[in-house]
Amino acid sequence: MAPDPDDERLRALSDRIAKARAAAEPKRGETSRGFSQGEIAWRMVIELVAGLVIGLGIGMGLDALFGTRPLFLVLFVVIGLVAGVKVMLQSAREMQEKSEADQRSARDEGK
């Protein structure tokens, strides 16, 4: 028994629709596998603010303990800022290395 020509046309149409849908889907960027750009930015802001707050707390505590009002406060706020920036830059470097590794692996898969 010969296959029905309508069935073949329907299968061909289904295949074309599936291909069109796959092509129309937005391509997933590097960050969509892990974090979005907004989440990465908030992470960096939180790291910076956390360093400042921890430095502020330590400085205020030491000033209260030793009675040297602004000395340790200023010193540890600066240290906290430097530590926050350092952690923020390390996070950015890690994300950049991960992105480059993902691009290399995608390029190697394409060959």
C-alpha positions in Angstrom: 0.0 0.0 0.0 1.4 3.4 -1.0 1.7 6.1 1.6 -0.8 8.8 1.5 0.6 12.0 -0.2 -1.2 14.1 2.4 0.6 12.4 5.2 4.0 13.1 3.6 3.0 16.7 3.1 2.0 17.0 6.7 5.3 15.5 7.9 7.2 17.8 5.6 5.2 20.8 6.9 5.8 19.7 10.5 9.5 19.5 9.9 9.6 23.0 8.3 7.6 24.4 11.2 10.0 22.9 13.7 13.0 24.3 11.9 11.4 27.7 11.7 10.6 27.7 15.4 14.1 26.6 16.2 15.5 29.4 14.1 13.1 32.0 15.6 14.0 31.2 19.2 16.4 33.7 20.7 19.9 32.5 21.0 21.0 32.0 24.5 23.9 34.3 25.4 26.9 33.3 27.5 25.3 34.7 30.7 21.9 33.0 30.3 23.5 29.7 31.2 24.5 31.0 34.5 23.7 34.6 35.6 22.2 37.5 33.8 24.1 40.7 33.4 21.9 42.4 36.1 22.7 39.6 38.6 26.4 40.0 37.9 26.2 43.7 38.4 24.3 43.4 41.7 26.8 40.8 42.9 29.7 43.2 42.3 27.8 46.1 44.0 27.1 43.9 47.0 30.7 42.8 47.2 31.9 46.4 47.2 29.3 47.6 49.8 30.0 44.6 52.0 33.7 45.5 52.1 32.8 49.1 53.1 30.3 48.0 55.8 32.6 45.5 57.3 35.4 48.0 57.4 33.1 50.6 58.9 32.0 48.1 61.6 35.5 47.1 62.5 36.7 50.8 62.5 33.8 51.9 64.7 34.4 49.0 67.1 38.1 49.7 67.5 37.4 53.4 67.9 34.9 52.7 70.7 37.3 50.2 72.3 40.3 52.5 72.3 38.6 55.9 72.4 40.2 57.2 69.2 37.1 58.4 67.5 37.8 58.9 63.8 41.2 57.2 63.4 40.3 53.5 63.0 37.0 54.4 61.4 38.7 56.1 58.5 41.5 53.6 58.2 39.2 50.6 58.1 36.7 52.2 55.7 39.6 52.7 53.3 40.8 49.1 53.8 37.2 47.8 53.3 36.9 49.8 50.1 40.2 48.4 48.8 39.1 44.9 49.8 35.7 45.3 48.1 37.2 46.5 44.9 39.7 43.7 44.9 37.0 41.1 45.4 34.9 42.8 42.7 37.8 42.7 40.2 38.5 39.0 41.0 34.8 38.2 40.3 34.9 40.1 37.0 38.1 38.3 36.0 36.6 34.9 36.8 33.5 35.7 34.8 35.6 36.9 31.9 37.7 33.7 31.9 34.5 31.6 32.0 33.1 33.5 29.1 36.3 33.1 27.1 36.4 29.3 27.9 32.7 29.0 26.8 33.5 30.8 23.5 36.5 28.6 22.9 34.5 25.4 23.5 31.7 26.7 21.2 34.2 27.5 18.5 35.8 24.0 18.9 32.4 22.3 18.7 31.7 24.2 15.5 34.8 22.8 13.7 
